[in-house]
Structure formats: C-alpha cells, structure tokens
C-alpha cells in the first residue's frame, strides 16, 4: 500500500513556484543580463578593445596565474585533509575540522589584513624576507597566499564527508592483498572520490578567479602589476569608465557560468555512474 502524500492546494503551489522563479529572476537573471547589456552597449568592438587593453590583459593573466597556483595546491591539501579526517580518528580531529571551515567564517578582508600584519615589510618576518629580495605583501606571493586561504575549504569540504562515509574497508582489503600506500591511493581511494574532488576543484577555481576582499588588502592595487581582474573592475568603475568595467566584469561572469555548467555536468556524470 502506497503511503499517502500530502498535497498542497493548487493556489499554494502556484504561489510558491512563482515566488521562487521571481526571486531567481530578480537576484540572478536580471543582474547577469545587466552586466552583458552594459558590456556590449557600445558594440562588440568596444568590448573587445576594453578586454584587450594592456591593463586588462595583465589583470587577466595575473588572475589566471594565481588560480593556476592556488587550485592545484588546494586540491592536494583537500585530498590530504580528506584522507586524514575521513579515514582516521585522532585527538584534536574535531578542532581540525573546525579550522578547515575557518575561511568560511572569517571575512576575506580580515584574512588579508592578517597576512599584512604577519608578512608586511614593517614586521620582523616580512622585513627579513624583504632584506633577501623576497616581497610577499603588495606582490604576487601575497595574492597567492590570500587566495589559498579563502579557497582552502572548497575541496576539503567536498572530499572529507565522502571519505568518512566510505570508511576504510576497501583500503584495508587492498593492503591485505599486498598493495602499497601509493597503489591503494591511486586505484582505490582516488577513484572513489574523483567526482567530489572535481566538484571541489570547480568551486575552488570559480572562487579563486573572483576573489576580491583578501586580494584587495594584500595587493596594493598597483595597476599593471598586482591588479587582478576583480580589482581591475573596481578601479575602472571608480574612474567612471563604466563600459570597460562591465566588459571586464563580463569575463568574470563567463567564468562563473562556465563553473556552474561544469558543476552540472559533473553532477550528471556522477549520477550516471552511481550504482
């Protein structure tokens, strides 16, 4: 006998669906349309000129460089955290789990300020590094560190719950059959978490490309040197160069849309492979 399903009145369902669609349109679709409308208001030629001028090209290259460094490192750290927190029990595990989530709770501006207070030229460590020709704050290394901090949880929080739910039975069976650590990881653990890992990498990439707060504090806003694409958008907007600002913003929007498309594709593939 099938359980009875509660059915809301048709008017309630229509009202709830309409409210959801209106919220999505107002908060998502309208802003997206506005960005592209303003970016192409003066034509495709003006848009192309805005995104290929020297400062924009440098900002794009720097943004991609930072993401290319931060994302693989966070993928490695996320896998290590997933292995340690999902497969083992040890004293202080709950504290480590809390620390993994810390970047979600701390304002990115505060995170950037912490790096300035620790690694700025006026600090002992920052001064020691500067004396040896290593600039961190107001240079690319500081931008990379700030991006690493704010994007660290994305891979780890996707991998840890999955590894925890899978347990260690398969790894123990592989070791009993004579497999070493590396073989067990590559042939047992990694295939079991590949979709969660890729999902976390997609989210990490999107956040790394679009990060503003922490990068704004540690970059110094040096145009042509330490301005990432989000900072370039702010600089143009503050100078009332609205067409250039929206053109650069359209690139960031395209990255976000690509990330969401990749997320949807990965979710579909994961469902198809699910037993």
LUMLUM-956381 format. One record per residue (C-alpha): residue number from 1; residue in one letter; x, y, z. Coordinates in Angstrom, 3 decimals. Example, Ala and Ser with C-alpha at 12.3 -4.5 7.8 and 13.67 -1.06 7.14 Angstrom:
<rs>
1|a|12.300|-4.500|7.800
2|s|13.670|-1.060|7.140
</rs>
This chain:
<rs>
1|x|0.000|0.000|0.000
2|x|1.452|3.331|-1.066
3|x|1.851|5.982|1.628
4|x|-0.360|8.970|1.142
5|x|1.440|12.092|0.018
6|x|0.263|15.412|1.376
7|x|-0.939|17.677|-1.423
8|x|-0.951|21.413|-1.011
9|x|-3.750|23.391|-2.617
10|x|-3.029|24.342|-6.221
11|x|-3.011|28.031|-5.330
12|x|-0.286|27.465|-2.730
13|x|1.889|25.520|-5.184
14|x|1.484|28.132|-7.887
15|x|2.292|30.919|-5.418
16|x|5.440|29.156|-4.136
17|x|6.731|28.337|-7.632
18|x|6.038|31.878|-8.796
19|x|7.840|33.300|-5.786
20|x|10.866|31.054|-6.417
21|x|11.022|31.986|-10.110
22|x|10.623|35.683|-9.327
23|x|13.424|35.528|-6.760
24|x|15.766|33.795|-9.203
25|x|14.911|36.305|-11.933
26|x|15.386|39.316|-9.665
27|x|18.542|38.187|-7.882
28|x|20.289|36.225|-10.650
29|x|18.970|36.684|-14.165
30|x|18.441|40.459|-14.091
31|x|21.971|41.232|-12.775
32|x|23.508|38.828|-15.318
33|x|21.591|40.439|-18.153
34|x|22.574|43.905|-16.918
35|x|26.282|43.006|-16.912
36|x|26.259|41.791|-20.508
37|x|23.987|44.616|-21.669
38|x|26.345|47.243|-20.287
39|x|29.422|45.363|-21.521
40|x|28.143|45.334|-25.112
41|x|26.228|48.618|-25.026
42|x|28.757|50.270|-27.337
43|x|29.198|47.226|-29.547
44|x|31.425|44.173|-29.741
45|x|34.363|46.267|-30.954
46|x|34.325|48.424|-27.835
47|x|34.030|45.317|-25.666
48|x|36.989|43.681|-27.395
49|x|39.073|46.844|-27.061
50|x|38.257|47.054|-23.335
51|x|39.261|43.464|-22.559
52|x|42.439|43.542|-24.678
53|x|43.959|46.831|-23.496
54|x|47.256|46.326|-21.600
55|x|45.967|46.694|-18.030
56|x|43.059|44.338|-18.680
57|x|45.322|41.735|-20.276
58|x|47.746|41.909|-17.360
59|x|44.899|41.618|-14.849
60|x|43.552|38.573|-16.673
61|x|46.983|36.920|-16.856
62|x|47.602|37.547|-13.156
63|x|44.172|36.193|-12.231
64|x|44.748|33.007|-14.224
65|x|48.276|32.637|-12.783
66|x|47.016|32.899|-9.214
67|x|44.248|30.388|-9.908
68|x|46.725|28.033|-11.615
69|x|48.844|28.031|-8.453
70|x|46.134|28.058|-5.792
71|x|43.764|25.443|-7.226
72|x|46.254|22.534|-7.592
73|x|47.693|23.269|-4.135
74|x|44.239|23.278|-2.582
75|x|43.358|20.088|-4.442
76|x|46.413|18.460|-2.844
77|x|45.651|19.914|0.590
78|x|41.990|18.923|0.253
79|x|42.863|15.328|-0.561
80|x|45.319|15.207|2.346
81|x|42.699|16.655|4.698
82|x|40.096|14.235|3.379
83|x|42.384|11.266|3.909
84|x|43.353|12.323|7.421
85|x|39.932|13.476|8.635
86|x|37.774|11.000|6.741
87|x|39.759|7.811|7.274
88|x|41.295|8.228|10.737
89|x|40.285|9.123|14.276
90|x|42.833|11.055|16.332
91|x|42.888|13.544|19.235
92|x|42.012|17.033|18.051
93|x|40.167|15.831|14.943
94|x|37.112|17.992|15.679
95|x|39.358|21.027|16.117
96|x|40.999|20.382|12.743
97|x|37.559|20.077|11.119
98|x|36.634|23.439|12.621
99|x|39.844|25.024|11.350
100|x|39.141|23.732|7.844
101|x|35.893|25.725|7.906
102|x|37.552|28.837|9.350
103|x|37.973|30.640|5.996
104|x|34.198|30.411|5.536
105|x|33.633|32.234|8.828
106|x|36.393|34.852|8.656
107|x|35.867|37.908|6.482
108|x|38.259|37.854|3.495
109|x|39.265|41.419|4.355
110|x|40.316|40.268|7.830
111|x|42.267|37.379|6.276
112|x|44.125|39.799|4.011
113|x|44.871|42.092|6.926
114|x|46.333|39.183|8.899
115|x|48.785|38.469|6.075
116|x|49.785|42.141|6.017
117|x|50.345|42.117|9.796
118|x|52.458|38.960|9.570
119|x|54.338|39.419|6.296
120|x|54.386|43.190|5.732
121|x|57.748|44.929|5.365
122|x|57.360|46.539|8.812
123|x|57.058|43.131|10.530
124|x|60.047|41.024|11.631
125|x|59.297|38.168|9.234
126|x|58.327|40.431|6.348
127|x|61.385|42.620|6.872
128|x|63.658|39.567|6.994
129|x|62.211|38.323|3.700
130|x|62.432|41.781|2.095
131|x|66.107|42.049|3.031
132|x|66.650|38.905|0.981
133|x|64.739|40.211|-2.002
134|x|61.516|38.318|-1.313
135|x|58.453|40.544|-1.489
136|x|55.237|38.972|-0.238
137|x|52.722|41.695|0.592
138|x|51.876|44.029|-2.310
139|x|53.304|41.392|-4.655
140|x|52.159|38.199|-6.370
141|x|53.132|35.834|-3.485
142|x|50.804|37.707|-1.118
143|x|47.950|37.448|-3.617
144|x|48.552|33.711|-3.946
145|x|48.635|33.220|-0.158
146|x|45.416|35.188|0.340
147|x|43.700|33.219|-2.423
148|x|44.912|29.927|-0.954
149|x|43.412|30.847|2.403
150|x|39.962|31.835|1.193
151|x|39.647|28.885|-1.222
152|x|41.082|26.167|1.007
153|x|37.768|24.719|2.304
154|x|36.139|24.084|-1.081
155|x|37.975|20.886|-1.998
156|x|38.349|19.654|1.575
157|x|34.646|20.039|2.415
158|x|33.662|18.033|-0.668
159|x|36.133|15.227|-0.052
160|x|36.038|14.801|3.746
161|x|32.354|13.744|4.129
162|x|32.613|11.289|1.235
163|x|35.769|9.645|2.552
164|x|34.213|9.473|6.010
165|x|31.056|7.780|4.710
166|x|33.039|5.246|2.647
167|x|35.093|4.070|5.604
168|x|38.351|2.131|5.278
169|x|37.172|-1.368|4.286
170|x|38.364|-1.162|0.673
171|x|41.744|0.289|1.628
172|x|42.243|-2.423|4.253
173|x|41.330|-5.116|1.724
174|x|43.862|-3.681|-0.743
175|x|46.590|-3.694|1.894
176|x|45.775|-7.299|2.838
177|x|46.215|-8.227|-0.831
178|x|49.662|-6.638|-0.786
179|x|49.041|-3.210|-2.275
180|x|51.270|-0.397|-1.071
181|x|50.173|3.042|0.039
182|x|50.542|4.682|-3.379
183|x|48.812|1.840|-5.222
184|x|45.965|1.837|-2.723
185|x|45.517|5.567|-3.039
186|x|45.630|5.678|-6.847
187|x|43.495|2.602|-7.523
188|x|41.073|2.566|-4.602
189|x|40.763|5.858|-2.752
190|x|41.129|8.355|-5.603
191|x|38.605|6.707|-7.974
192|x|36.064|6.637|-5.147
193|x|36.306|10.385|-4.571
194|x|37.070|11.643|-8.080
195|x|33.700|13.346|-8.601
196|x|33.817|15.086|-5.222
197|x|37.391|16.157|-5.954
198|x|36.482|17.574|-9.375
199|x|33.409|19.271|-7.942
200|x|35.554|20.939|-5.271
201|x|38.150|21.960|-7.879
202|x|35.446|23.659|-9.973
203|x|34.150|25.633|-6.981
204|x|37.694|26.465|-5.872
205|x|38.555|27.750|-9.344
206|x|35.491|29.965|-9.519
207|x|36.241|31.475|-6.116
208|x|39.952|31.929|-6.865
209|x|39.195|33.834|-10.065
210|x|36.563|36.033|-8.439
211|x|38.201|36.686|-5.049
212|x|38.224|40.366|-4.153
213|x|38.358|41.114|-0.413
214|x|41.550|39.393|0.735
215|x|43.363|40.135|-2.524
216|x|42.368|43.796|-2.313
217|x|44.153|44.146|1.046
218|x|47.402|42.371|0.146
219|x|47.782|43.516|-3.476
220|x|48.410|47.227|-3.043
221|x|46.280|47.950|-6.147
222|x|49.307|48.546|-8.357
223|x|47.863|48.796|-11.853
224|x|49.704|46.630|-14.340
225|x|51.495|44.758|-11.540
226|x|49.225|43.481|-8.763
227|x|45.697|44.195|-10.005
228|x|43.704|41.027|-10.602
229|x|40.598|41.122|-12.775
230|x|38.162|41.871|-9.905
231|x|40.439|44.726|-8.753
232|x|40.652|45.969|-12.333
233|x|36.849|46.141|-12.453
234|x|36.787|48.196|-9.245
235|x|39.494|50.564|-10.498
236|x|37.662|51.242|-13.769
237|x|34.333|51.686|-12.023
238|x|35.811|54.190|-9.564
239|x|37.173|56.132|-12.545
240|x|33.686|56.142|-14.159
241|x|34.958|54.015|-17.038
242|x|31.757|52.012|-16.876
243|x|31.968|50.286|-20.251
244|x|35.449|48.949|-19.505
245|x|34.403|47.908|-16.005
246|x|31.406|45.953|-17.272
247|x|33.453|44.434|-20.087
248|x|35.935|43.075|-17.553
249|x|33.056|42.032|-15.297
250|x|31.565|40.059|-18.195
251|x|34.733|37.940|-18.287
252|x|34.305|37.110|-14.600
253|x|30.645|36.325|-15.232
254|x|31.582|33.951|-18.051
255|x|33.963|32.144|-15.701
256|x|31.168|31.792|-13.139
257|x|28.749|30.468|-15.778
258|x|31.374|28.013|-17.022
259|x|31.927|26.815|-13.453
260|x|28.201|26.245|-12.971
261|x|27.988|24.380|-16.278
262|x|30.920|22.183|-15.252
263|x|29.300|21.579|-11.867
264|x|26.066|20.459|-13.533
265|x|27.942|18.188|-15.948
266|x|29.922|16.585|-13.123
267|x|26.758|16.027|-11.083
268|x|25.107|14.338|-14.086
269|x|28.108|12.086|-14.705
270|x|28.272|11.165|-11.030
271|x|24.575|10.169|-11.073
272|x|25.097|8.113|-14.222
273|x|27.958|6.171|-12.636
274|x|26.197|5.698|-9.306
275|x|25.194|2.069|-8.685
</rs>
